[in-house]
Amino acid sequence: MSAFSKLARRYADGNLIVQILIGIILGAIVGFWGHSQLGAGGESANFANSILNTISILGNLFVGALKAVAPILVFVLVATSIITKEFGETKGMGKIVFLYLLATFLAAVVAVCASFMFPVELVLKGVETAQLSSPQNVIDVLKDLIFKIVQNPVVAISTGNYIGIIAWAVGAGIALRSCSKETKNVFKDVSEGITKIVKFVIRLAPFGIFGLVAISIHETGFDALAGYLKLILVLVGSMLFVAFGVNPLIAFIITKKNPYPLIMTTIKESAVTAFFTRSSAANIPVNMALCKKLGLKEELYSISIPLGATINMAGAAVTISVLALAAVNSLDHITVDFADALLLSFISAIGACGASGVAGGSLLLVPLACALFGISDDIAMQVVAVGFIIGVIQDSVETALNSSSDVVFTAIASETIK
């Protein structure tokens, strides 16, 4: 095996979080160096610009790869989920599915409220020349939504019309639910293949993030970092409010009992491990063991926990909503009132249920929400790239919320059917 092959293997087997952190740190160092040379002028400034322009290619390639794979990913994931998912007829499953969807929607509402209370602006390229217009009212938004839904599916995928993509995916999924087992297996295989491509792109994230951070700081200095920090605070704050406010409130309304012993148990024994694995699917065995420890019905949690790993996505709904509104706030061409933004909650909840099982999968559904406000795919993908930059924290907290909530709602439903 050649030295290059060994190096590539070590990189592929390495910890992605650590690699992204290294990319952020190196990008910040190079970016600050380049920014400091701007004031010097002359050959020093020209040399710095030349170096940073070359480095920016890495970021542009990463954003381009995300832009290419995201439309197909959304279509395949949503369609496959509807075609292959068996919800089961176990007593209490209907209530659990309802709680999953309700909590995901309420999380999106929380994120919208937080974004209006603490608006976040990001440093994005090309916003000055973007041809965008603000929706005048809810009727205009709904009319635009309807026309996007009926767009030709091939055109929708090629142009990044995520509203049309998800509409056709849902339609195809419903139409094919009664297809043969062999056909369902084909969809599963295609879904796994697309997911592998996404995982490959995400493995290259440290290089892309290095280029994005470097050029962003080179051009704006501390402004970019300030935007990242505020975005993290709004995201994490919203998720914590859902975990310690919304979920306990739902539990109390249904069980009429103090919900916090259950909440704290799930945080301690499920959320902590999910925070580090950053995968709801990888945390399924942990949640199954916790449900057994809590004395829940096995015939219930054996279905609800794997199902929750795919459709109970409150954290993903928060991420999609906050990043979409951050894109809106970053564009002077668009102003959106609160009534219009509430429509985003429905879109975010639907998109979150189709979030990919890979780390950072929810970020690839941000363009779906951005499309609601007429934001171009080029701008939306820059926001997705910012999401990968802060994903070291955001994705960990998101997964912790998603996974621990699976046990919370399974326990609530189990309590009501004893």
MARDRENGU-688784 format. One record per residue: residue in one letter; x, y, z of N, C-alpha, C in turn. Coordinates in steps of 0.1 Angstrom, whole numbers, plus 5000, padded with zeros to 4 digits. Layout:
! residues N
   resn    npx    npy    npz   capx   capy   capz    cpx    cpy    cpz
      a      X      Y      Z      X      Y      Z      X      Y      Z
...
***
This chain:
! residues 418
   resn    npx    npy    npz   capx   capy   capz    cpx    cpy    cpz
      m   5008   4988   5000   5000   5000   5000   5009   5013   5000
      s   5006   5022   4991   5014   5034   4990   5012   5043   5002
      a   5021   5053   5003   5020   5062   5014   5007   5070   5013
      f   5004   5074   5001   4991   5082   4999   4979   5074   5003
      s   4979   5061   5000   4968   5052   5004   4966   5051   5019
      k   4978   5049   5025   4978   5048   5040   4973   5061   5046
      l   4977   5073   5041   4973   5085   5046   4958   5087   5044
      a   4953   5083   5032   4938   5084   5029   4930   5075   5038
      r   4936   5063   5041   4929   5054   5050   4928   5060   5064
      r   4939   5065   5069   4939   5071   5082   4930   5083   5083
      y   4929   5091   5073   4919   5102   5073   4905   5097   5073
      a   4902   5086   5065   4888   5081   5064   4884   5075   5077
      d   4893   5069   5085   4890   5063   5098   4891   5072   5109
      g   4895   5085   5107   4897   5094   5117   4883   5100   5123
      n   4884   5107   5134   4872   5113   5140   4868   5126   5132
      l   4856   5125   5126   4852   5137   5118   4851   5150   5126
      i   4847   5149   5138   4845   5161   5146   4859   5167   5148
      v   4869   5159   5152   4882   5165   5154   4888   5171   5141
      q   4885   5164   5130   4890   5169   5117   4883   5182   5113
      i   4870   5183   5116   4863   5196   5113   4869   5207   5122
      l   4871   5204   5135   4877   5214   5144   4891   5219   5139
      i   4899   5209   5134   4912   5213   5129   4910   5222   5116
      g   4900   5219   5108   4897   5227   5096   4893   5241   5100
      i   4885   5242   5110   4880   5255   5115   4892   5264   5120
      i   4900   5257   5128   4912   5264   5135   4921   5269   5124
      l   4925   5260   5115   4934   5263   5104   4928   5274   5095
      g   4916   5273   5092   4909   5283   5084   4909   5296   5090
      a   4906   5297   5103   4906   5309   5111   4920   5316   5111
      i   4930   5308   5113   4944   5313   5113   4948   5319   5099
      v   4945   5311   5089   4948   5316   5075   4940   5328   5072
      g   4927   5328   5076   4918   5339   5073   4923   5352   5080
      f   4926   5351   5093   4931   5363   5100   4944   5368   5094
      w   4953   5359   5090   4965   5363   5084   4962   5371   5071
      g   4953   5366   5063   4950   5372   5050   4943   5386   5053
      h   4934   5386   5063   4927   5399   5067   4937   5409   5071
      s   4947   5405   5079   4957   5415   5084   4966   5421   5073
      q   4967   5413   5061   4975   5418   5050   4968   5428   5041
      l   4954   5429   5043   4947   5438   5035   4951   5453   5037
      g   4954   5456   5050   4957   5470   5053   4972   5473   5049
      a   4980   5463   5046   4994   5465   5043   4995   5470   5028
      g   4985   5465   5020   4986   5470   5006   4998   5464   4998
      g   4999   5467   4985   5010   5463   4978   5011   5449   4975
      e   5023   5443   4974   5026   5429   4971   5021   5420   4982
      s   5021   5424   4995   5017   5416   5006   5002   5413   5004
      a   4994   5423   5001   4979   5422   5000   4976   5413   4987
      n   4984   5415   4977   4982   5407   4964   4985   5393   4967
      f   4996   5390   4974   5000   5376   4977   4989   5370   4985
      a   4984   5377   4996   4974   5371   5005   4961   5368   4997
      n   4957   5377   4988   4945   5375   4980   4947   5363   4971
      s   4958   5361   4965   4961   5350   4956   4960   5337   4964
      i   4966   5337   4976   4965   5324   4984   4951   5321   4988
      l   4944   5331   4993   4930   5329   4998   4921   5326   4987
      n   4923   5331   4975   4914   5328   4964   4916   5313   4960
      t   4928   5309   4961   4931   5295   4958   4925   5285   4968
      i   4926   5289   4981   4920   5281   4992   4905   5281   4991
      s   4899   5292   4986   4884   5293   4985   4878   5283   4976
      i   4887   5277   4967   4882   5267   4957   4877   5255   4965
      l   4884   5252   4976   4880   5240   4985   4866   5242   4990
      g   4863   5254   4995   4849   5257   5000   4839   5257   4989
      n   4842   5262   4977   4833   5262   4966   4830   5248   4961
      l   4840   5240   4961   4838   5226   4957   4829   5219   4966
      f   4831   5221   4979   4822   5215   4990   4808   5219   4988
      v   4806   5232   4987   4792   5237   4985   4786   5232   4972
      g   4794   5231   4961   4789   5226   4949   4785   5211   4950
      a   4793   5203   4957   4789   5189   4959   4776   5188   4967
      l   4775   5196   4977   4762   5196   4985   4750   5200   4976
      k   4752   5210   4968   4742   5215   4960   4737   5204   4950
      a   4747   5196   4945   4744   5185   4935   4737   5174   4941
      v   4740   5170   4953   4735   5157   4959   4722   5160   4967
      a   4720   5172   4972   4708   5174   4981   4695   5172   4975
      p   4692   5177   4963   4678   5174   4957   4675   5159   4955
      i   4685   5151   4951   4682   5137   4949   4681   5130   4963
      l   4689   5135   4972   4688   5129   4986   4674   5131   4992
      v   4669   5143   4991   4656   5146   4997   4645   5138   4990
      f   4645   5137   4977   4635   5129   4970   4635   5114   4974
      v   4647   5108   4974   4649   5094   4977   4646   5091   4991
      l   4650   5099   5000   4648   5096   5015   4633   5097   5018
      v   4626   5107   5014   4612   5109   5017   4604   5098   5010
      a   4606   5096   4998   4599   5085   4991   4601   5071   4997
      t   4613   5068   4999   4617   5055   5005   4611   5053   5019
      s   4611   5064   5027   4606   5063   5041   4591   5060   5040
      i   4583   5066   5031   4569   5064   5030   4566   5050   5025
      i   4574   5046   5015   4571   5033   5008   4574   5021   5018
      t   4585   5022   5025   4590   5011   5033   4586   5011   5047
      k   4582   5022   5053   4580   5023   5067   4567   5015   5071
      e   4568   5006   5081   4557   4999   5086   4554   5005   5100
      f   4543   5011   5102   4540   5017   5115   4534   5008   5125
      g   4530   4996   5121   4525   4986   5130   4512   4989   5136
      e   4506   4978   5141   4492   4980   5147   4493   4978   5162
      t   4504   4979   5168   4505   4977   5183   4498   4988   5190
      k   4491   4984   5201   4483   4994   5208   4492   5005   5214
      g   4488   5017   5211   4496   5028   5216   4505   5034   5205
      m   4507   5027   5194   4516   5033   5184   4510   5045   5177
      g   4497   5046   5176   4491   5057   5170   4494   5070   5178
      k   4493   5068   5191   4495   5079   5200   4510   5084   5200
      i   4519   5074   5199   4533   5077   5198   4537   5085   5185
      v   4531   5080   5174   4534   5087   5161   4528   5101   5162
      f   4516   5103   5168   4510   5116   5169   4520   5125   5178
      l   4525   5120   5189   4534   5128   5198   4547   5131   5190
      y   4552   5122   5183   4564   5125   5175   4562   5137   5166
      l   4551   5136   5158   4548   5147   5148   4545   5160   5155
      l   4537   5159   5166   4534   5172   5173   4546   5178   5179
      a   4555   5170   5185   4567   5176   5191   4576   5182   5181
      t   4577   5176   5169   4585   5181   5158   4580   5194   5153
      f   4567   5195   5152   4560   5208   5147   4562   5219   5158
      l   4560   5215   5171   4562   5226   5181   4576   5230   5182
      a   4586   5221   5180   4600   5225   5180   4602   5235   5169
      a   4596   5233   5157   4598   5243   5146   4592   5256   5150
      v   4581   5256   5157   4574   5269   5161   4584   5276   5171
      v   4589   5269   5181   4599   5274   5190   4611   5281   5183
      a   4616   5274   5173   4627   5279   5165   4623   5292   5158
      v   4611   5293   5152   4607   5305   5145   4606   5316   5155
      c   4600   5314   5167   4599   5324   5177   4612   5329   5181
      a   4622   5320   5184   4635   5324   5188   4642   5332   5177
      s   4640   5328   5165   4646   5336   5154   4641   5350   5152
      f   4628   5352   5156   4623   5365   5155   4627   5373   5168
      m   4629   5367   5179   4634   5374   5191   4648   5377   5190
      f   4656   5368   5184   4671   5370   5183   4675   5368   5169
      p   4672   5377   5160   4675   5375   5146   4690   5373   5143
      v   4694   5364   5135   4708   5361   5131   4710   5365   5117
      e   4721   5372   5114   4725   5375   5101   4739   5368   5098
      l   4740   5363   5086   4753   5356   5082   4759   5363   5071
      v   4772   5361   5070   4780   5367   5059   4779   5358   5047
      l   4772   5361   5036   4770   5353   5025   4775   5360   5012
      k   4779   5352   5002   4783   5358   4989   4772   5359   4980
      g   4772   5369   4971   4763   5370   4960   4749   5376   4964
      v   4748   5380   4977   4734   5384   4981   4731   5398   4975
      e   4742   5405   4971   4739   5419   4966   4732   5418   4952
      t   4736   5407   4945   4731   5406   4931   4719   5396   4930
      a   4716   5390   4941   4705   5380   4941   4692   5387   4937
      q   4684   5381   4928   4672   5387   4923   4661   5380   4932
      l   4657   5387   4943   4648   5381   4952   4637   5392   4955
      s   4626   5387   4959   4615   5396   4963   4608   5391   4975
      s   4604   5400   4984   4597   5396   4996   4583   5392   4993
      p   4578   5381   5000   4564   5377   4998   4555   5388   5005
      q   4545   5392   4998   4536   5403   5003   4527   5399   5015
      n   4522   5387   5014   4513   5382   5025   4513   5366   5024
      v   4505   5361   5033   4504   5346   5033   4498   5340   5021
      i   4488   5348   5015   4482   5343   5002   4492   5342   4991
      d   4501   5352   4990   4512   5351   4980   4521   5339   4982
      v   4524   5337   4995   4533   5325   4998   4526   5312   4994
      l   4513   5311   4997   4506   5299   4994   4505   5297   4979
      k   4502   5308   4972   4501   5307   4958   4514   5302   4951
      d   4525   5308   4956   4538   5304   4950   4541   5289   4954
      l   4536   5285   4966   4538   5272   4971   4531   5262   4962
      i   4519   5265   4958   4511   5256   4950   4517   5254   4936
      f   4522   5265   4930   4528   5264   4917   4541   5256   4917
      k   4548   5257   4928   4560   5250   4929   4557   5235   4931
      i   4546   5232   4938   4543   5218   4940   4540   5210   4927
      v   4534   5217   4917   4530   5210   4905   4540   5211   4894
      q   4552   5216   4897   4563   5217   4887   4567   5203   4883
      n   4571   5201   4871   4576   5188   4866   4587   5183   4875
      p   4586   5171   4880   4596   5165   4890   4610   5166   4885
      v   4613   5163   4872   4626   5164   4867   4632   5178   4868
      v   4623   5187   4864   4627   5202   4864   4629   5206   4879
      a   4621   5201   4888   4622   5204   4902   4635   5200   4908
      i   4639   5187   4904   4652   5182   4909   4664   5190   4903
      s   4663   5192   4890   4674   5199   4883   4676   5214   4888
      t   4665   5220   4892   4665   5234   4896   4666   5236   4911
      g   4665   5225   4918   4665   5227   4933   4652   5232   4939
      n   4641   5229   4932   4628   5233   4938   4623   5223   4948
      y   4627   5225   4960   4625   5215   4971   4611   5213   4975
      i   4602   5223   4973   4588   5221   4975   4583   5211   4966
      g   4586   5213   4953   4581   5203   4943   4587   5189   4945
      i   4600   5189   4949   4607   5176   4951   4600   5168   4962
      i   4597   5175   4974   4591   5168   4985   4576   5164   4982
      a   4569   5172   4974   4555   5169   4970   4555   5157   4961
      w   4564   5156   4951   4564   5144   4943   4569   5132   4950
      a   4579   5134   4960   4583   5123   4968   4572   5117   4976
      v   4564   5126   4983   4553   5121   4991   4543   5114   4982
      g   4540   5120   4970   4530   5114   4961   4535   5100   4956
      a   4548   5099   4952   4553   5087   4948   4553   5076   4959
      g   4557   5081   4971   4557   5072   4982   4543   5066   4986
      i   4533   5074   4986   4520   5069   4988   4515   5060   4977
      a   4518   5064   4965   4513   5055   4954   4520   5042   4953
      l   4532   5041   4959   4540   5028   4958   4540   5021   4971
      r   4532   5025   4981   4532   5018   4994   4528   5003   4992
      s   4519   5000   4982   4514   4987   4981   4523   4979   4970
      c   4534   4984   4967   4543   4977   4957   4549   4964   4963
      s   4555   4956   4955   4560   4943   4959   4572   4945   4968
      k   4575   4935   4976   4587   4935   4985   4600   4937   4977
      e   4601   4932   4965   4613   4934   4957   4615   4948   4953
      t   4604   4955   4950   4604   4969   4946   4608   4978   4958
      k   4603   4974   4970   4607   4981   4982   4622   4980   4985
      n   4627   4968   4982   4641   4966   4984   4649   4974   4975
      v   4644   4976   4962   4651   4985   4953   4653   4999   4958
      f   4641   5004   4964   4642   5017   4969   4651   5018   4981
      k   4651   5008   4990   4660   5007   5001   4675   5008   4996
      d   4678   5000   4986   4692   5000   4980   4696   5013   4975
      v   4686   5019   4967   4689   5033   4962   4692   5043   4973
      s   4683   5042   4983   4685   5051   4994   4698   5049   5001
      e   4702   5037   5003   4715   5034   5009   4727   5039   5000
      g   4725   5038   4987   4735   5042   4978   4737   5057   4978
      i   4726   5065   4978   4726   5079   4979   4732   5084   4992
      t   4728   5077   5003   4734   5080   5016   4749   5078   5017
      k   4754   5068   5010   4769   5066   5009   4775   5077   5002
      i   4769   5082   4992   4775   5094   4985   4775   5106   4994
      v   4764   5108   5001   4764   5119   5011   4774   5118   5021
      k   4776   5106   5026   4786   5103   5036   4800   5107   5031
      f   4803   5103   5018   4815   5106   5012   4817   5122   5011
      v   4807   5129   5007   4808   5143   5006   4811   5149   5020
      i   4803   5144   5030   4805   5149   5044   4819   5146   5049
      r   4825   5135   5045   4839   5132   5049   4849   5142   5044
      l   4845   5149   5033   4854   5159   5028   4851   5173   5034
      a   4842   5173   5044   4838   5186   5050   4850   5194   5056
      p   4859   5187   5063   4870   5195   5069   4878   5203   5059
      f   4880   5198   5047   4886   5206   5036   4878   5218   5032
      g   4865   5215   5029   4856   5226   5025   4854   5236   5036
      i   4853   5232   5048   4851   5241   5059   4864   5250   5061
      f   4876   5244   5059   4888   5251   5060   4888   5263   5050
      g   4884   5260   5037   4883   5270   5027   4872   5280   5030
      l   4861   5276   5035   4850   5286   5038   4853   5295   5049
      v   4859   5289   5060   4862   5298   5071   4873   5308   5068
      a   4883   5303   5060   4895   5311   5057   4890   5323   5048
      i   4882   5321   5038   4879   5332   5029   4869   5341   5036
      s   4860   5335   5044   4850   5344   5051   4857   5353   5061
      i   4866   5348   5069   4873   5357   5078   4883   5366   5071
      h   4888   5362   5060   4897   5370   5052   4890   5383   5047
      e   4877   5381   5044   4869   5392   5038   4862   5400   5048
      t   4859   5394   5060   4850   5402   5070   4856   5403   5083
      g   4867   5396   5086   4873   5397   5100   4864   5390   5110
      f   4861   5397   5121   4854   5391   5132   4839   5390   5129
      d   4834   5397   5119   4820   5397   5116   4814   5383   5114
      a   4822   5375   5107   4817   5361   5104   4817   5353   5116
      l   4827   5353   5125   4827   5346   5137   4816   5350   5147
      a   4813   5363   5147   4802   5368   5156   4789   5362   5151
      g   4787   5361   5138   4775   5355   5132   4774   5340   5136
      y   4785   5333   5135   4785   5319   5139   4781   5317   5153
      l   4787   5325   5162   4785   5324   5177   4770   5326   5180
      k   4764   5337   5174   4750   5340   5177   4741   5329   5172
      l   4745   5323   5160   4737   5313   5154   4737   5300   5163
      i   4749   5297   5169   4750   5285   5178   4741   5288   5190
      l   4741   5300   5196   4734   5303   5208   4719   5301   5205
      v   4714   5306   5194   4700   5305   5191   4696   5291   5189
      l   4704   5283   5181   4701   5269   5179   4701   5261   5192
      v   4711   5262   5199   4712   5254   5212   4702   5259   5222
      g   4700   5272   5223   4689   5277   5232   4676   5272   5229
      s   4672   5271   5216   4659   5266   5211   4658   5251   5215
      m   4668   5244   5212   4668   5229   5215   4667   5226   5230
      l   4674   5234   5238   4672   5232   5253   4658   5236   5258
      f   4653   5246   5252   4639   5250   5255   4629   5239   5252
      v   4631   5233   5240   4622   5221   5237   4624   5210   5246
      a   4637   5207   5250   4640   5195   5258   4635   5197   5273
      f   4636   5209   5278   4632   5212   5292   4620   5220   5294
      g   4613   5224   5283   4601   5232   5283   4589   5225   5276
      v   4591   5223   5263   4580   5218   5255   4577   5203   5258
      n   4588   5195   5258   4586   5180   5260   4580   5178   5274
      p   4585   5184   5285   4578   5182   5298   4564   5187   5298
      l   4561   5198   5291   4547   5203   5291   4538   5193   5284
      i   4542   5187   5273   4534   5176   5267   4532   5165   5276
      a   4543   5161   5283   4542   5149   5292   4533   5152   5304
      f   4533   5164   5309   4524   5168   5320   4510   5168   5316
      i   4507   5174   5304   4493   5174   5300   4487   5161   5298
      i   4495   5151   5293   4490   5138   5290   4489   5129   5303
      t   4500   5129   5311   4501   5120   5323   4496   5126   5336
      k   4495   5140   5336   4492   5147   5349   4501   5144   5360
      k   4514   5141   5357   4524   5138   5366   4536   5147   5364
      n   4545   5149   5375   4557   5156   5373   4566   5150   5363
      p   4569   5156   5351   4576   5150   5340   4591   5150   5342
      y   4596   5158   5351   4611   5160   5351   4619   5148   5356
      p   4614   5140   5365   4622   5127   5367   4625   5119   5355
      l   4614   5118   5346   4616   5111   5333   4625   5118   5324
      i   4623   5132   5323   4631   5140   5314   4646   5139   5318
      m   4649   5140   5331   4663   5140   5335   4669   5126   5333
      t   4661   5115   5335   4666   5102   5332   4670   5100   5318
      t   4661   5105   5309   4664   5103   5295   4676   5112   5290
      i   4677   5124   5297   4689   5132   5293   4702   5125   5298
      k   4702   5119   5310   4714   5113   5315   4718   5101   5308
      e   4708   5092   5304   4711   5079   5299   4709   5077   5284
      s   4703   5087   5278   4702   5087   5263   4708   5098   5256
      a   4705   5110   5261   4710   5123   5254   4725   5123   5254
      v   4731   5120   5265   4746   5121   5267   4753   5112   5257
      t   4749   5100   5255   4755   5091   5245   4752   5096   5231
      a   4740   5100   5229   4736   5105   5215   4745   5117   5212
      f   4748   5126   5222   4756   5138   5219   4769   5134   5213
      f   4775   5123   5218   4788   5120   5213   4788   5111   5200
      t   4778   5103   5199   4777   5094   5187   4772   5102   5175
      r   4764   5113   5177   4758   5121   5167   4750   5113   5157
      s   4743   5103   5162   4735   5094   5153   4724   5088   5161
      s   4711   5092   5157   4700   5086   5163   4699   5071   5161
      a   4703   5067   5149   4703   5052   5146   4713   5045   5155
      a   4725   5050   5157   4735   5044   5165   4731   5043   5180
      n   4721   5052   5184   4717   5053   5198   4705   5044   5201
      i   4700   5037   5190   4688   5028   5192   4690   5018   5203
      p   4702   5010   5203   4704   5000   5214   4703   5007   5228
      v   4709   5018   5229   4709   5025   5242   4695   5028   5247
      n   4687   5033   5237   4673   5037   5241   4664   5024   5244
      m   4667   5013   5236   4660   5001   5239   4663   4996   5253
      a   4676   4997   5257   4679   4992   5270   4673   5001   5281
      l   4673   5014   5278   4667   5024   5288   4652   5021   5289
      c   4645   5018   5278   4630   5015   5279   4628   5002   5287
      k   4637   4993   5286   4635   4980   5294   4638   4983   5308
      k   4647   4992   5311   4650   4996   5325   4639   5003   5331
      l   4631   5011   5323   4620   5019   5328   4607   5010   5329
      g   4608   4998   5325   4597   4989   5326   4586   4991   5316
      l   4590   4996   5304   4580   4999   5294   4576   4986   5286
      k   4565   4986   5278   4561   4975   5271   4570   4972   5259
      e   4576   4960   5259   4585   4957   5248   4579   4957   5235
      e   4567   4952   5234   4560   4952   5221   4558   4966   5215
      l   4558   4976   5224   4556   4990   5221   4570   4996   5217
      y   4580   4995   5226   4592   5002   5223   4601   4996   5213
      s   4598   4983   5210   4606   4976   5200   4603   4982   5186
      i   4591   4988   5185   4587   4995   5172   4589   5010   5173
      s   4585   5016   5184   4586   5030   5185   4600   5036   5185
      i   4609   5029   5191   4623   5035   5192   4630   5035   5178
      p   4630   5024   5170   4635   5025   5157   4627   5035   5148
      l   4614   5036   5150   4606   5045   5142   4610   5060   5146
      g   4611   5062   5159   4615   5076   5163   4628   5080   5158
      a   4637   5071   5155   4650   5075   5150   4650   5080   5136
      t   4638   5079   5130   4636   5084   5116   4626   5095   5115
      i   4616   5095   5123   4605   5105   5122   4604   5115   5134
      n   4610   5112   5145   4609   5121   5157   4622   5130   5156
      m   4620   5141   5149   4632   5150   5146   4630   5164   5151
      a   4627   5166   5164   4625   5180   5169   4638   5188   5167
      g   4649   5182   5169   4662   5190   5168   4664   5194   5153
      a   4661   5185   5144   4663   5188   5130   4653   5199   5126
      a   4641   5199   5131   4631   5210   5128   4636   5223   5133
      v   4643   5223   5144   4649   5236   5149   4660   5241   5140
      t   4669   5232   5136   4680   5235   5127   4675   5241   5114
      i   4665   5234   5108   4660   5238   5095   4654   5252   5096
      s   4646   5254   5106   4639   5267   5108   4648   5278   5111
      v   4657   5276   5120   4667   5287   5124   4676   5291   5112
      l   4681   5281   5105   4690   5284   5094   4683   5290   5082
      a   4670   5286   5080   4663   5292   5069   4660   5307   5072
      l   4656   5310   5084   4653   5324   5088   4666   5332   5089
      a   4677   5326   5092   4690   5333   5092   4693   5337   5077
      a   4690   5328   5068   4692   5332   5054   4683   5344   5050
      v   4671   5344   5055   4661   5355   5052   4667   5368   5058
      n   4672   5367   5070   4677   5379   5077   4690   5384   5070
      s   4697   5376   5063   4709   5380   5057   4707   5386   5044
      l   4695   5386   5039   4692   5392   5026   4683   5405   5027
      d   4689   5416   5023   4681   5429   5024   4669   5429   5015
      h   4669   5420   5005   4657   5420   4996   4645   5414   5002
      i   4646   5407   5013   4635   5399   5018   4631   5403   5032
      t   4619   5406   5034   4614   5408   5048   4602   5398   5050
      v   4601   5391   5060   4591   5381   5062   4584   5384   5076
      d   4571   5385   5076   4564   5387   5089   4562   5374   5096
      f   4557   5375   5108   4556   5363   5117   4546   5353   5111
      a   4535   5358   5106   4525   5349   5100   4530   5340   5089
      d   4538   5347   5080   4545   5340   5069   4554   5329   5074
      a   4562   5333   5085   4572   5324   5090   4566   5312   5096
      l   4554   5313   5102   4548   5302   5108   4546   5290   5098
      l   4544   5294   5085   4543   5284   5075   4555   5275   5074
      l   4567   5282   5078   4579   5275   5078   4579   5263   5088
      s   4571   5264   5099   4570   5254   5109   4565   5241   5102
      f   4555   5242   5094   4550   5230   5087   4560   5224   5078
      i   4567   5233   5070   4577   5228   5060   4589   5221   5068
      s   4593   5228   5079   4604   5222   5087   4601   5209   5093
      a   4588   5208   5098   4584   5195   5104   4584   5184   5094
      i   4578   5187   5082   4578   5177   5071   4592   5173   5067
      g   4600   5183   5065   4614   5180   5061   4622   5173   5071
      a   4620   5176   5084   4627   5170   5095   4624   5155   5095
      c   4612   5151   5092   4608   5137   5092   4615   5129   5082
      g   4620   5136   5071   4628   5129   5061   4643   5131   5062
      a   4647   5136   5074   4661   5139   5076   4670   5126   5075
      s   4681   5128   5068   4690   5116   5067   4696   5111   5080
      g   4699   5098   5080   4704   5092   5092   4719   5095   5095
      v   4725   5101   5085   4740   5105   5087   4741   5118   5095
      a   4753   5119   5101   4756   5132   5108   4755   5144   5099
      g   4747   5154   5103   4746   5166   5095   4735   5164   5084
      g   4727   5153   5084   4717   5151   5074   4706   5161   5074
      s   4702   5167   5085   4692   5177   5085   4696   5190   5078
      l   4709   5193   5077   4714   5205   5071   4710   5204   5056
      l   4710   5193   5050   4708   5192   5035   4693   5194   5032
      l   4685   5196   5042   4670   5199   5040   4668   5214   5042
      v   4678   5222   5046   4676   5236   5047   4671   5243   5035
      p   4676   5239   5023   4671   5245   5010   4656   5243   5008
      l   4651   5232   5013   4637   5230   5012   4629   5241   5019
      a   4633   5245   5031   4627   5256   5038   4630   5270   5032
      c   4642   5272   5027   4646   5284   5020   4637   5287   5008
      a   4634   5276   5001   4626   5277   4989   4612   5283   4991
      l   4607   5282   5004   4594   5288   5007   4594   5303   5005
      f   4606   5309   5007   4607   5324   5006   4614   5328   4993
      g   4615   5319   4984   4621   5323   4971   4636   5325   4971
      i   4643   5319   4981   4658   5320   4982   4664   5310   4973
      s   4673   5315   4965   4680   5306   4955   4688   5295   4961
      d   4690   5285   4953   4698   5273   4958   4712   5277   4961
      d   4718   5287   4954   4732   5291   4956   4733   5297   4970
      i   4724   5306   4974   4724   5312   4987   4721   5302   4998
      a   4711   5293   4996   4707   5283   5006   4719   5274   5009
      m   4727   5270   4998   4738   5260   5001   4749   5267   5008
      q   4751   5280   5007   4760   5287   5016   4756   5286   5031
      v   4743   5287   5033   4738   5285   5047   4741   5271   5052
      v   4738   5261   5043   4741   5248   5046   4756   5246   5050
      a   4765   5252   5043   4779   5251   5046   4782   5257   5059
      v   4776   5269   5063   4777   5274   5076   4773   5265   5087
      g   4762   5257   5084   4757   5247   5093   4767   5236   5096
      f   4775   5233   5085   4785   5223   5088   4797   5229   5096
      i   4799   5242   5095   4809   5248   5103   4806   5247   5118
      i   4793   5250   5121   4789   5250   5135   4784   5236   5139
      g   4784   5227   5130   4778   5213   5132   4785   5206   5143
      v   4797   5209   5147   4804   5202   5158   4796   5203   5171
      i   4789   5215   5173   4781   5216   5184   4766   5214   5181
      q   4761   5220   5170   4747   5219   5166   4743   5205   5164
      d   4750   5197   5156   4745   5184   5153   4745   5174   5165
      s   4755   5177   5174   4755   5169   5187   4743   5171   5196
      v   4740   5184   5198   4729   5188   5206   4716   5183   5199
      e   4715   5185   5186   4703   5181   5178   4700   5166   5180
      t   4711   5158   5179   4709   5143   5180   4705   5139   5194
      a   4711   5146   5204   4708   5144   5218   4693   5146   5221
      l   4688   5157   5215   4673   5160   5217   4665   5150   5210
      n   4668   5147   5197   4660   5138   5189   4659   5124   5196
      s   4671   5119   5200   4671   5105   5206   4665   5104   5219
      s   4667   5113   5228   4661   5112   5242   4646   5114   5241
      s   4641   5122   5231   4627   5124   5230   4620   5111   5226
      d   4627   5102   5219   4621   5089   5216   4616   5082   5228
      v   4625   5082   5238   4621   5075   5251   4611   5082   5258
      v   4611   5095   5258   4601   5103   5266   4587   5100   5261
      f   4585   5101   5248   4572   5099   5242   4567   5084   5243
      t   4577   5075   5242   4573   5061   5243   4569   5058   5257
      a   4575   5064   5267   4572   5063   5281   4558   5069   5284
      i   4555   5080   5278   4542   5087   5280   4531   5078   5275
      a   4533   5073   5262   4522   5065   5256   4521   5052   5264
      s   4532   5046   5269   4531   5034   5277   4524   5036   5290
      e   4526   5048   5295   4519   5051   5308   4504   5052   5306
      t   4499   5057   5295   4485   5059   5293   4477   5046   5289
      i   4484   5036   5285   4477   5024   5281   4479   5012   5291
      k   4485   5015   5303   4486   5005   5313   4473   5001   5319
***
